[in-house]
Amino acid sequence: MRSARRREAADPAPIHAAMELLGQRWMLRVLWELEPGPIGFLELRRRMGNCSSSMLSVRLQHLQSAGLVVKRADKAYEPTPIGRELAVALQPLWDWSRRWTDGHSGATR
């Protein structure tokens, strides 16, 4: 883990911007669903469960504006190279979440 001293010395703006973007509801889920490969809006909407079409559209627009997702000529969405890099960076979090939920499946909060 990084020391507090190192953390204070670094410019916090990039990580704050990333947390602001990715902390929005549905953002990480959209990236998760797009990770395996290109997918059309209707299939993505189906996979997203109770995320409304309008909310999904807004989230996709934000991800496109951030350069993380692109809409292809065939209207399918896919991660950009930097979006794929983000998926790789998030893989440890997704792995951790699986271990965490497995370890707390019977626990209540």
JONOR-V71789 format. One line per field, one symbol per residue. ss: DSSP state (H for helix, E for strand, C for the rest). phi: phi as a letter, one per 20 degrees, with the letter a starting at -180 (. if undefined). burial: + if it has 16 or more other ideal C-beta (glycine too) atoms within 10 Angstrom, else -. A space follows every 10 residues. Layout:
ss=???
phi=???
burial=???
This chain:
ss=CCCHHHHHHC CCHHHHHHHH HHCCCCHHHH HHHHCCCCEE HHHHHHHCCC CCHHHHHHHH HHHHHCCCEE ECCCCEEEEC HHHHHHHHHH HHHHHHHHHH HHHCCCCCC
phi=.fffffffff ffgfffffff ffffgngffg fffegfqgbf gfffgffeme efffffffff fffffenecc effemedbff gfffffgffe ggffffffff fffdfdedd
burial=---------- ---------- -----+++++ +-+++--++- ---++--+-- +---++--++ -++--+-++- -----++++- --+--++--+ ---------- ---------
